[in-house]
Amino acid sequence: MKNSSSFRRLLIGSTYFWMAGLALVPYLILLGASFLERGEGTLVSSHVTSANYLHLLSPTVFSMALDSIGLASVAALLCLLAGYPFAYVLAQSSAKLQPLLLLLVMIPFWTNSLIRTYALVMMLKADGVVNALLLAAGLIDAPLQLMYTPMAVFIGLVYTLLPFMILPLYAALKAVDPRLLEAGRDLGAGRVQNFIKITVPLTMPGIIAGTMLVFLPALGMFYISDILGGARSMLLGNYIRDQFLVFRDIPTGSAASVTMTLAMGFLLLLYHLASRRLGKEMLQ
Amino acid sequence: MSRWLKRLYATVVYGFLYLPLVIVAIFSFNSSKYSLAWKGFTLDWYAKLWQNTGLMSAAVNSLIIAACAATLATLLGTVAAFILHQYRFPGRRVLFGGLFVMMMSPDIVIAISLLLLFLALALPLGFSTLLLAHTVLCVPFVATTVFSRFHGFQTDIVDAAKDLGAGEYQVFRHIVLPLAAPAVIGGWLLSFTLSLDDVIISFFTTGPDFEVLPLRIYSMVRLGIKPDVNALCVVMMGITITALVLSRTLLKEKK
C-alpha cells in the first residue's frame, strides 16, 4: 500500500513539475519581460516600466495591429461562410462515404503549412498555374501580379486555415439531434426557419470554436505574409518576430505577445459563456 | 440544397484544398525545370533530392524531432490523462485548465515564452530546446486523446482489480494501459504529425546547428524554387498521410 501511494505521488508530482517548468514559468518570464526596460548590452534591464504597452498604442504599431486584426477577422469570416455549407454537406453525406470525406479534410489539416504555402506559390506566381489557365482561356493578355499582394496573403490564410474551421463545424453539426428538426417540421417550420432557429443556435459553439481556431493563428502566421505578401504585408506575428529577432527588443515583443494571449483569453471566455448560456437555454 | 448543388459545392472546396498539392505532386515528376509545360515523366528530382544532403539532413532532423517529441509527449500526456481521470488531488482543476490553456495558446506565444526560458537558462538553441518545445506543443493533444478514451470505459474493472488486491501501479500497468493502448498510439501519431506540421515554434526554438525541414524550405522558397523541393513535399505529404491514416484506424477501434 505504501508503494502504491508513492507511485501515485510520483505521477502527480512529475506532472506538476513539467507543467510548472515548461508552461507556467515561461509564461511568467514572458509577463515579467513585458514590464522591463531594454538593457544596454544585456537583453533586458531591471527597470520596471509600462512603456512597452504604451508603445503598442503608438499610431504605427496600433494601425498595424488593427490591419492584422482586420485581415484575420475577414479570413475567419470567409472561412465560416465557405466552411459552414461544406461542413453541412459533409455531415449529411452517406455514412459509408463520410469517414473518407472527413479524412480528405484532415490531410491538409495535418500537412505542413509551409509545404502548403509553397504549393500556393506554384499556383500564384507570374508563370504559375492560375495565370497560365487565365491566359489559355483568353481572359487576360498579360500575367496578373498575384504574388506579393494583400490578396495573396488573404488567399494564403484562408487556404491554410479552412480545415480548422470545417472540423469543429462538422463535429457540431453531427451532434444536432435530428429529432429536433423533425419536431420543428411537425410544428410547421420550413427548412429555412428550421435552419435559422434550430441548427444555427445549436451549432454556435462549433461556429465560435472554428472562428477562434482561424482568427488566432491568422494573427501569428508571419511566414505566410512573408512568402506571399512580400515586404508589404504585416501581421502581428511579423511584428513580434521582428521585435525578437531583428530589433532585439524583447520587452516590446513580450508585451505584444502578452496582449495577444489576453485577447485569446477573452475569446475563450466568450466561448465558455456562449456554450453555457446555450446549455441553459436548452434546459429551459 | 439540391443534391447536385451539394456535390458541386463539395467538389469546389475539395478542389481548392487539393489543387495546389496535386500540382506540386505532378511537377515533381515533370522533367522540365522551369516552365509549366509538361516535358515528360521523370524521377530525376527524387534522385536529386536524395543527393541534396542539406535538404535530406534537414528532413531527417525533422523526423527525428517528431519521433522523439511524440514519444516524450505521449509519456507525459498519458500520465497526465491517467492521474486526471483516476485520482482526486489538490489542484486537479488547475492542471486541467493548464492543459486547456496550453492547447489554445497561439503557437507564436508558446514559441516566444519558451525562447525566453531558454535564454534565461542560457541553453544553446538546438536539438534539446526544439525537443522540449515540440513536447510542450504536443502533450495537451495526447492528454485529451487518452483522457477521452479513459472516459469511454467503465471504472468497474479498476474497482474490481483493487478489490482483488491490485496496487496503483498494477492497475496502471495491467488494466488501464492495455485498455488505453489504441489512444496512446493514436496520440503518438498525432503528436508526430503535429511536430512535422509546425513552423512557428521551430523558427524560434532551434539554432543553426540543428536545421529542420520547414526552416530549410522557408529559406529556399525565398531564394527561388527548385524542383527537388516538389519531390520533398510529396515525400513529406506521404509520411503525414500514412501517420494520419494509421492514427484514424487505431482510434476508430474503440467504437
Interface residues (C-beta under 8 A of the other chain):
Chain A: M1 N3 S4 S5 F7 R8 L11 I12 S14 T15 Y16 W18 M19 L22 A23 L24 V25 P26 Y27 I29 L30 A33 L43 A82 P85 F86 V89 L90 Q92 S93 P99 L101 L103 L104 V105 M106 I107 P108 W110 T111 N112 S113 L114 I115 R116 T117 Y118 A119 L120 V121 M122 M123 D127 G128 V129 A132 Y159 L162 P163 M212 L216 P217 L219 G220 M221 F222 Y223 D226 I227 G237 I240 R241 F244 L245 I250 G253 S254 S257 M260 T261 M264 L268
Chain B: M1 K6 Y9 A10 V13 Y14 F16 L17 Y18 L19 P20 L21 I23 V24 F27 Y34 S35 L36 L76 V79 A80 F82 I83 Y87 F89 G91 L95 G98 L99 V101 M102 M104 S105 P106 D107 I108 V109 I112 S113 L114 L115 L116 L117 L119 A120 L132 T135 V136 G167 E168 Y169 F172 T193 L194 L196 D197 D198 V199 I200 F203 F204 L213 P214 I217 Y218 V221 R222 I225 V229 C233 M236 M237 T240 I241 A243 L244 V245 R248 K252
